[in-house]
Amino acid sequence: MVRAIKGTLVECDPSIKSIIISIDSNGHEYIIEDLDENHLVIKDNMVAQLKEELEKRLKENVPDVEDESESDRDAS
């Protein structure tokens, strides 16, 4: 019997894609298919949750531009 899963096509940079793959590697609950270096098919009902997790990871790994500019002003 054939089973269909509703998905959303996501286009992103390879760096973001690697973070998404890392998030998915914990439980394989987001990615349906890895198409190429810039495209993934994500389970439709998991897109919002994946966005939240991705934003959380980006906040952990990418410094805030505002924080850097304030610290640069203090050093002057």
Distance bins in CASP14 RR format, pairs under 12 A and 6 or more apart:
PFRMAT RR
TARGET T0000
AUTHOR 0000-0000-0000
RMODE 2
METHOD distances of the structure
MODEL  1
3 32 0 0 0 0 0 1 0 0 0 0 0
4 32 0 0 0 0 0 1 0 0 0 0 0
4 43 0 0 0 0 0 1 0 0 0 0 0
4 44 0 0 0 0 0 1 0 0 0 0 0
5 29 0 0 0 0 0 1 0 0 0 0 0
5 30 0 0 0 0 0 1 0 0 0 0 0
5 31 0 0 0 0 0 1 0 0 0 0 0
5 32 1 0 1 0 0 0 0 0 0 0 0
5 33 0 0 0 0 1 0 0 0 0 0 0
5 41 0 0 0 0 1 0 0 0 0 0 0
5 42 0 0 0 0 0 1 0 0 0 0 0
5 43 1 0 0 1 0 0 0 0 0 0 0
5 44 0 0 0 0 1 0 0 0 0 0 0
5 45 0 0 0 0 1 0 0 0 0 0 0
5 46 0 0 0 0 0 1 0 0 0 0 0
6 32 0 0 0 0 1 0 0 0 0 0 0
6 41 0 0 0 0 1 0 0 0 0 0 0
6 42 0 0 0 0 0 1 0 0 0 0 0
6 43 1 0 0 1 0 0 0 0 0 0 0
6 44 1 0 1 0 0 0 0 0 0 0 0
6 45 1 0 0 1 0 0 0 0 0 0 0
6 46 0 0 0 0 0 1 0 0 0 0 0
6 47 0 0 0 0 0 1 0 0 0 0 0
7 30 0 0 0 0 0 1 0 0 0 0 0
7 31 0 0 0 0 0 1 0 0 0 0 0
7 32 1 0 1 0 0 0 0 0 0 0 0
7 33 0 0 0 0 1 0 0 0 0 0 0
7 35 0 0 0 0 0 1 0 0 0 0 0
7 40 0 0 0 0 1 0 0 0 0 0 0
7 41 1 0 1 0 0 0 0 0 0 0 0
7 42 1 0 0 1 0 0 0 0 0 0 0
7 43 1 0 1 0 0 0 0 0 0 0 0
7 44 1 0 1 0 0 0 0 0 0 0 0
7 45 0 0 0 0 1 0 0 0 0 0 0
7 46 0 0 0 0 1 0 0 0 0 0 0
7 47 0 0 0 0 1 0 0 0 0 0 0
7 50 0 0 0 0 0 1 0 0 0 0 0
8 30 0 0 0 0 0 1 0 0 0 0 0
8 31 0 0 0 0 0 1 0 0 0 0 0
8 32 0 0 0 0 1 0 0 0 0 0 0
8 33 0 0 0 0 0 1 0 0 0 0 0
8 39 0 0 0 0 0 1 0 0 0 0 0
8 40 0 0 0 0 1 0 0 0 0 0 0
8 41 1 0 0 1 0 0 0 0 0 0 0
8 42 1 0 1 0 0 0 0 0 0 0 0
8 43 1 0 0 1 0 0 0 0 0 0 0
8 44 1 0 1 0 0 0 0 0 0 0 0
8 45 0 0 0 0 1 0 0 0 0 0 0
8 46 0 0 0 0 1 0 0 0 0 0 0
8 47 1 0 1 0 0 0 0 0 0 0 0
8 48 0 0 0 0 0 1 0 0 0 0 0
8 50 0 0 0 0 1 0 0 0 0 0 0
8 51 0 0 0 0 0 1 0 0 0 0 0
9 31 0 0 0 0 0 1 0 0 0 0 0
9 32 0 0 0 0 1 0 0 0 0 0 0
9 33 0 0 0 0 1 0 0 0 0 0 0
9 34 0 0 0 0 0 1 0 0 0 0 0
9 35 0 0 0 0 1 0 0 0 0 0 0
9 36 0 0 0 0 0 1 0 0 0 0 0
9 38 0 0 0 0 0 1 0 0 0 0 0
9 39 1 0 0 1 0 0 0 0 0 0 0
9 40 1 0 0 1 0 0 0 0 0 0 0
9 41 1 0 1 0 0 0 0 0 0 0 0
9 42 0 0 0 0 1 0 0 0 0 0 0
9 43 0 0 0 0 0 1 0 0 0 0 0
9 44 0 0 0 0 0 1 0 0 0 0 0
9 47 0 0 0 0 0 1 0 0 0 0 0
10 16 0 0 0 0 1 0 0 0 0 0 0
10 17 0 0 0 0 1 0 0 0 0 0 0
10 19 0 0 0 0 0 1 0 0 0 0 0
10 20 1 0 0 1 0 0 0 0 0 0 0
10 21 0 0 0 0 0 1 0 0 0 0 0
10 24 0 0 0 0 0 1 0 0 0 0 0
10 30 0 0 0 0 1 0 0 0 0 0 0
10 31 0 0 0 0 1 0 0 0 0 0 0
10 32 0 0 0 0 0 1 0 0 0 0 0
10 33 0 0 0 0 0 1 0 0 0 0 0
10 34 0 0 0 0 0 1 0 0 0 0 0
10 35 0 0 0 0 1 0 0 0 0 0 0
10 36 0 0 0 0 0 1 0 0 0 0 0
10 38 0 0 0 0 1 0 0 0 0 0 0
10 39 1 0 0 1 0 0 0 0 0 0 0
10 40 1 0 1 0 0 0 0 0 0 0 0
10 41 1 0 0 1 0 0 0 0 0 0 0
10 42 1 0 1 0 0 0 0 0 0 0 0
10 43 0 0 0 0 0 1 0 0 0 0 0
10 44 0 0 0 0 0 1 0 0 0 0 0
10 46 0 0 0 0 0 1 0 0 0 0 0
10 47 1 0 0 1 0 0 0 0 0 0 0
10 50 0 0 0 0 1 0 0 0 0 0 0
10 51 0 0 0 0 1 0 0 0 0 0 0
10 54 0 0 0 0 0 1 0 0 0 0 0
11 17 0 0 0 0 1 0 0 0 0 0 0
11 20 0 0 0 0 0 1 0 0 0 0 0
11 35 0 0 0 0 1 0 0 0 0 0 0
11 36 0 0 0 0 1 0 0 0 0 0 0
11 37 0 0 0 0 0 1 0 0 0 0 0
11 38 1 0 1 0 0 0 0 0 0 0 0
11 39 1 0 1 0 0 0 0 0 0 0 0
11 40 0 0 0 0 1 0 0 0 0 0 0
11 41 0 0 0 0 0 1 0 0 0 0 0
11 42 0 0 0 0 0 1 0 0 0 0 0
12 18 0 0 0 0 1 0 0 0 0 0 0
12 19 0 0 0 0 1 0 0 0 0 0 0
12 20 1 0 0 1 0 0 0 0 0 0 0
12 21 0 0 0 0 0 1 0 0 0 0 0
12 34 0 0 0 0 0 1 0 0 0 0 0
12 35 0 0 0 0 0 1 0 0 0 0 0
12 36 0 0 0 0 0 1 0 0 0 0 0
12 37 0 0 0 0 1 0 0 0 0 0 0
12 38 1 0 0 1 0 0 0 0 0 0 0
12 39 0 0 0 0 1 0 0 0 0 0 0
12 40 1 0 0 1 0 0 0 0 0 0 0
12 42 0 0 0 0 0 1 0 0 0 0 0
12 50 0 0 0 0 0 1 0 0 0 0 0
12 51 0 0 0 0 0 1 0 0 0 0 0
12 54 0 0 0 0 1 0 0 0 0 0 0
12 58 0 0 0 0 0 1 0 0 0 0 0
13 19 0 0 0 0 1 0 0 0 0 0 0
13 20 0 0 0 0 0 1 0 0 0 0 0
13 37 0 0 0 0 1 0 0 0 0 0 0
13 38 1 0 0 1 0 0 0 0 0 0 0
13 39 0 0 0 0 0 1 0 0 0 0 0
13 40 0 0 0 0 0 1 0 0 0 0 0
13 58 0 0 0 0 0 1 0 0 0 0 0
14 20 0 0 0 0 0 1 0 0 0 0 0
14 21 0 0 0 0 0 1 0 0 0 0 0
14 34 0 0 0 0 0 1 0 0 0 0 0
14 36 0 0 0 0 1 0 0 0 0 0 0
14 37 1 0 1 0 0 0 0 0 0 0 0
14 38 1 0 0 1 0 0 0 0 0 0 0
14 39 0 0 0 0 0 1 0 0 0 0 0
14 40 0 0 0 0 0 1 0 0 0 0 0
15 21 0 0 0 0 0 1 0 0 0 0 0
15 22 0 0 0 0 0 1 0 0 0 0 0
15 37 0 0 0 0 0 1 0 0 0 0 0
15 38 0 0 0 0 0 1 0 0 0 0 0
15 54 0 0 0 0 0 1 0 0 0 0 0
15 57 0 0 0 0 0 1 0 0 0 0 0
15 58 0 0 0 0 0 1 0 0 0 0 0
15 61 0 0 0 0 0 1 0 0 0 0 0
15 62 0 0 0 0 0 1 0 0 0 0 0
16 22 0 0 0 0 0 1 0 0 0 0 0
16 23 0 0 0 0 0 1 0 0 0 0 0
16 37 0 0 0 0 0 1 0 0 0 0 0
16 38 0 0 0 0 1 0 0 0 0 0 0
16 39 0 0 0 0 0 1 0 0 0 0 0
16 40 0 0 0 0 1 0 0 0 0 0 0
16 50 0 0 0 0 0 1 0 0 0 0 0
16 51 0 0 0 0 0 1 0 0 0 0 0
16 54 1 0 0 1 0 0 0 0 0 0 0
16 55 0 0 0 0 0 1 0 0 0 0 0
16 57 0 0 0 0 1 0 0 0 0 0 0
16 58 0 0 0 0 1 0 0 0 0 0 0
16 61 0 0 0 0 0 1 0 0 0 0 0
16 62 0 0 0 0 0 1 0 0 0 0 0
17 23 0 0 0 0 0 1 0 0 0 0 0
17 24 0 0 0 0 0 1 0 0 0 0 0
17 30 0 0 0 0 0 1 0 0 0 0 0
17 31 0 0 0 0 1 0 0 0 0 0 0
17 34 0 0 0 0 1 0 0 0 0 0 0
17 35 0 0 0 0 0 1 0 0 0 0 0
17 36 0 0 0 0 1 0 0 0 0 0 0
17 37 1 0 0 1 0 0 0 0 0 0 0
17 38 1 0 0 1 0 0 0 0 0 0 0
17 39 0 0 0 0 1 0 0 0 0 0 0
17 40 1 0 0 1 0 0 0 0 0 0 0
17 42 0 0 0 0 0 1 0 0 0 0 0
17 50 0 0 0 0 0 1 0 0 0 0 0
17 54 0 0 0 0 0 1 0 0 0 0 0
18 24 0 0 0 0 0 1 0 0 0 0 0
18 25 0 0 0 0 0 1 0 0 0 0 0
18 34 0 0 0 0 0 1 0 0 0 0 0
18 37 0 0 0 0 1 0 0 0 0 0 0
18 38 0 0 0 0 0 1 0 0 0 0 0
18 40 0 0 0 0 0 1 0 0 0 0 0
18 54 0 0 0 0 0 1 0 0 0 0 0
18 57 0 0 0 0 0 1 0 0 0 0 0
18 61 0 0 0 0 0 1 0 0 0 0 0
19 25 0 0 0 0 0 1 0 0 0 0 0
19 30 0 0 0 0 0 1 0 0 0 0 0
19 40 0 0 0 0 0 1 0 0 0 0 0
19 50 0 0 0 0 0 1 0 0 0 0 0
19 51 0 0 0 0 0 1 0 0 0 0 0
19 53 0 0 0 0 1 0 0 0 0 0 0
19 54 1 0 0 1 0 0 0 0 0 0 0
19 55 0 0 0 0 0 1 0 0 0 0 0
19 56 0 0 0 0 0 1 0 0 0 0 0
19 57 1 0 1 0 0 0 0 0 0 0 0
19 58 1 0 0 1 0 0 0 0 0 0 0
19 59 0 0 0 0 0 1 0 0 0 0 0
19 60 0 0 0 0 0 1 0 0 0 0 0
19 61 1 0 0 1 0 0 0 0 0 0 0
19 62 0 0 0 0 0 1 0 0 0 0 0
20 26 0 0 0 0 0 1 0 0 0 0 0
20 29 0 0 0 0 0 1 0 0 0 0 0
20 30 1 0 0 1 0 0 0 0 0 0 0
20 31 1 0 0 1 0 0 0 0 0 0 0
20 34 0 0 0 0 1 0 0 0 0 0 0
20 38 0 0 0 0 0 1 0 0 0 0 0
20 39 0 0 0 0 0 1 0 0 0 0 0
20 40 1 0 0 1 0 0 0 0 0 0 0
20 41 0 0 0 0 0 1 0 0 0 0 0
20 42 1 0 0 1 0 0 0 0 0 0 0
20 46 0 0 0 0 0 1 0 0 0 0 0
20 47 0 0 0 0 0 1 0 0 0 0 0
20 49 0 0 0 0 0 1 0 0 0 0 0
20 50 1 0 0 1 0 0 0 0 0 0 0
20 51 0 0 0 0 0 1 0 0 0 0 0
20 53 0 0 0 0 1 0 0 0 0 0 0
20 54 1 0 0 1 0 0 0 0 0 0 0
20 55 0 0 0 0 0 1 0 0 0 0 0
20 57 0 0 0 0 1 0 0 0 0 0 0
20 58 0 0 0 0 0 1 0 0 0 0 0
21 27 0 0 0 0 0 1 0 0 0 0 0
21 28 0 0 0 0 0 1 0 0 0 0 0
21 30 0 0 0 0 1 0 0 0 0 0 0
21 31 1 0 0 1 0 0 0 0 0 0 0
21 34 1 0 0 1 0 0 0 0 0 0 0
21 37 0 0 0 0 0 1 0 0 0 0 0
21 40 0 0 0 0 1 0 0 0 0 0 0
21 42 0 0 0 0 0 1 0 0 0 0 0
21 50 0 0 0 0 0 1 0 0 0 0 0
21 54 0 0 0 0 0 1 0 0 0 0 0
21 57 0 0 0 0 0 1 0 0 0 0 0
22 30 0 0 0 0 0 1 0 0 0 0 0
22 31 0 0 0 0 0 1 0 0 0 0 0
22 50 0 0 0 0 0 1 0 0 0 0 0
22 53 0 0 0 0 0 1 0 0 0 0 0
22 54 0 0 0 0 0 1 0 0 0 0 0
22 57 1 0 0 1 0 0 0 0 0 0 0
22 58 0 0 0 0 0 1 0 0 0 0 0
22 60 0 0 0 0 0 1 0 0 0 0 0
22 61 0 0 0 0 0 1 0 0 0 0 0
23 29 0 0 0 0 1 0 0 0 0 0 0
23 30 1 0 0 1 0 0 0 0 0 0 0
23 31 0 0 0 0 1 0 0 0 0 0 0
23 40 0 0 0 0 0 1 0 0 0 0 0
23 42 0 0 0 0 0 1 0 0 0 0 0
23 46 0 0 0 0 0 1 0 0 0 0 0
23 49 0 0 0 0 1 0 0 0 0 0 0
23 50 1 0 0 1 0 0 0 0 0 0 0
23 51 0 0 0 0 0 1 0 0 0 0 0
23 52 0 0 0 0 0 1 0 0 0 0 0
23 53 1 0 1 0 0 0 0 0 0 0 0
23 54 1 0 0 1 0 0 0 0 0 0 0
23 55 0 0 0 0 0 1 0 0 0 0 0
23 56 0 0 0 0 1 0 0 0 0 0 0
23 57 1 0 0 1 0 0 0 0 0 0 0
23 58 0 0 0 0 0 1 0 0 0 0 0
23 60 0 0 0 0 0 1 0 0 0 0 0
24 30 1 0 1 0 0 0 0 0 0 0 0
24 31 1 0 1 0 0 0 0 0 0 0 0
24 32 0 0 0 0 0 1 0 0 0 0 0
24 33 0 0 0 0 0 1 0 0 0 0 0
24 34 0 0 0 0 1 0 0 0 0 0 0
24 40 0 0 0 0 1 0 0 0 0 0 0
24 41 0 0 0 0 0 1 0 0 0 0 0
24 42 0 0 0 0 1 0 0 0 0 0 0
24 43 0 0 0 0 1 0 0 0 0 0 0
24 46 0 0 0 0 1 0 0 0 0 0 0
24 49 0 0 0 0 0 1 0 0 0 0 0
24 50 0 0 0 0 1 0 0 0 0 0 0
24 53 0 0 0 0 1 0 0 0 0 0 0
24 54 0 0 0 0 0 1 0 0 0 0 0
24 57 0 0 0 0 0 1 0 0 0 0 0
25 31 0 0 0 0 1 0 0 0 0 0 0
25 34 0 0 0 0 0 1 0 0 0 0 0
26 50 0 0 0 0 0 1 0 0 0 0 0
26 53 0 0 0 0 1 0 0 0 0 0 0
26 57 0 0 0 0 0 1 0 0 0 0 0
27 43 0 0 0 0 0 1 0 0 0 0 0
27 46 0 0 0 0 0 1 0 0 0 0 0
27 53 0 0 0 0 0 1 0 0 0 0 0
28 34 0 0 0 0 0 1 0 0 0 0 0
28 42 0 0 0 0 0 1 0 0 0 0 0
28 43 0 0 0 0 0 1 0 0 0 0 0
28 46 0 0 0 0 0 1 0 0 0 0 0
29 42 0 0 0 0 0 1 0 0 0 0 0
29 43 1 0 0 1 0 0 0 0 0 0 0
29 45 0 0 0 0 0 1 0 0 0 0 0
29 46 1 0 0 1 0 0 0 0 0 0 0
29 47 0 0 0 0 0 1 0 0 0 0 0
29 49 0 0 0 0 1 0 0 0 0 0 0
29 50 0 0 0 0 1 0 0 0 0 0 0
29 53 0 0 0 0 0 1 0 0 0 0 0
30 40 0 0 0 0 1 0 0 0 0 0 0
30 41 0 0 0 0 1 0 0 0 0 0 0
30 42 1 0 1 0 0 0 0 0 0 0 0
30 43 1 0 0 1 0 0 0 0 0 0 0
30 44 0 0 0 0 0 1 0 0 0 0 0
30 45 0 0 0 0 0 1 0 0 0 0 0
30 46 1 0 1 0 0 0 0 0 0 0 0
30 47 0 0 0 0 1 0 0 0 0 0 0
30 48 0 0 0 0 0 1 0 0 0 0 0
30 49 1 0 0 1 0 0 0 0 0 0 0
30 50 1 0 1 0 0 0 0 0 0 0 0
30 51 0 0 0 0 0 1 0 0 0 0 0
30 52 0 0 0 0 0 1 0 0 0 0 0
30 53 0 0 0 0 1 0 0 0 0 0 0
30 54 0 0 0 0 1 0 0 0 0 0 0
31 39 0 0 0 0 0 1 0 0 0 0 0
31 40 1 0 1 0 0 0 0 0 0 0 0
31 41 1 0 0 1 0 0 0 0 0 0 0
31 42 1 0 0 1 0 0 0 0 0 0 0
31 43 1 0 0 1 0 0 0 0 0 0 0
31 46 0 0 0 0 1 0 0 0 0 0 0
31 47 0 0 0 0 0 1 0 0 0 0 0
31 50 0 0 0 0 1 0 0 0 0 0 0
32 39 0 0 0 0 0 1 0 0 0 0 0
32 40 0 0 0 0 1 0 0 0 0 0 0
32 41 1 0 1 0 0 0 0 0 0 0 0
32 42 1 0 0 1 0 0 0 0 0 0 0
32 43 1 0 1 0 0 0 0 0 0 0 0
32 44 0 0 0 0 1 0 0 0 0 0 0
32 45 0 0 0 0 0 1 0 0 0 0 0
32 46 0 0 0 0 1 0 0 0 0 0 0
32 47 0 0 0 0 0 1 0 0 0 0 0
32 50 0 0 0 0 0 1 0 0 0 0 0
33 39 0 0 0 0 1 0 0 0 0 0 0
33 40 1 0 0 1 0 0 0 0 0 0 0
33 41 1 0 1 0 0 0 0 0 0 0 0
33 42 0 0 0 0 1 0 0 0 0 0 0
33 43 0 0 0 0 0 1 0 0 0 0 0
34 40 1 0 1 0 0 0 0 0 0 0 0
34 41 0 0 0 0 1 0 0 0 0 0 0
34 42 0 0 0 0 0 1 0 0 0 0 0
35 41 1 0 0 1 0 0 0 0 0 0 0
35 42 0 0 0 0 0 1 0 0 0 0 0
40 46 0 0 0 0 0 1 0 0 0 0 0
40 47 0 0 0 0 0 1 0 0 0 0 0
40 50 0 0 0 0 1 0 0 0 0 0 0
40 54 0 0 0 0 0 1 0 0 0 0 0
41 47 0 0 0 0 0 1 0 0 0 0 0
41 50 0 0 0 0 0 1 0 0 0 0 0
42 48 0 0 0 0 0 1 0 0 0 0 0
42 49 0 0 0 0 1 0 0 0 0 0 0
42 50 1 0 0 1 0 0 0 0 0 0 0
42 51 0 0 0 0 1 0 0 0 0 0 0
42 53 0 0 0 0 0 1 0 0 0 0 0
42 54 0 0 0 0 0 1 0 0 0 0 0
43 49 0 0 0 0 1 0 0 0 0 0 0
43 50 0 0 0 0 1 0 0 0 0 0 0
44 50 0 0 0 0 0 1 0 0 0 0 0
46 52 0 0 0 0 0 1 0 0 0 0 0
46 53 0 0 0 0 1 0 0 0 0 0 0
46 54 0 0 0 0 0 1 0 0 0 0 0
47 53 0 0 0 0 0 1 0 0 0 0 0
47 54 0 0 0 0 0 1 0 0 0 0 0
48 54 0 0 0 0 0 1 0 0 0 0 0
48 55 0 0 0 0 0 1 0 0 0 0 0
49 55 0 0 0 0 0 1 0 0 0 0 0
49 56 0 0 0 0 0 1 0 0 0 0 0
50 56 0 0 0 0 0 1 0 0 0 0 0
50 57 0 0 0 0 0 1 0 0 0 0 0
51 57 0 0 0 0 0 1 0 0 0 0 0
51 58 0 0 0 0 0 1 0 0 0 0 0
52 58 0 0 0 0 0 1 0 0 0 0 0
52 59 0 0 0 0 0 1 0 0 0 0 0
53 59 0 0 0 0 0 1 0 0 0 0 0
53 60 0 0 0 0 0 1 0 0 0 0 0
54 60 0 0 0 0 0 1 0 0 0 0 0
54 61 0 0 0 0 0 1 0 0 0 0 0
54 62 0 0 0 0 0 1 0 0 0 0 0
55 61 0 0 0 0 0 1 0 0 0 0 0
55 62 0 0 0 0 0 1 0 0 0 0 0
56 62 0 0 0 0 0 1 0 0 0 0 0
58 64 0 0 0 0 0 1 0 0 0 0 0
59 67 0 0 0 0 0 1 0 0 0 0 0
62 68 0 0 0 0 0 1 0 0 0 0 0
63 69 0 0 0 0 0 1 0 0 0 0 0
63 70 0 0 0 0 0 1 0 0 0 0 0
63 71 0 0 0 0 1 0 0 0 0 0 0
63 72 0 0 0 0 0 1 0 0 0 0 0
64 70 0 0 0 0 1 0 0 0 0 0 0
64 71 0 0 0 0 0 1 0 0 0 0 0
65 71 0 0 0 0 0 1 0 0 0 0 0
65 72 0 0 0 0 0 1 0 0 0 0 0
66 72 0 0 0 0 0 1 0 0 0 0 0
66 73 0 0 0 0 0 1 0 0 0 0 0
67 73 0 0 0 0 0 1 0 0 0 0 0
67 74 0 0 0 0 0 1 0 0 0 0 0
68 74 0 0 0 0 0 1 0 0 0 0 0
68 75 0 0 0 0 0 1 0 0 0 0 0
69 75 0 0 0 0 0 1 0 0 0 0 0
69 76 0 0 0 0 0 1 0 0 0 0 0
70 76 0 0 0 0 0 1 0 0 0 0 0
END
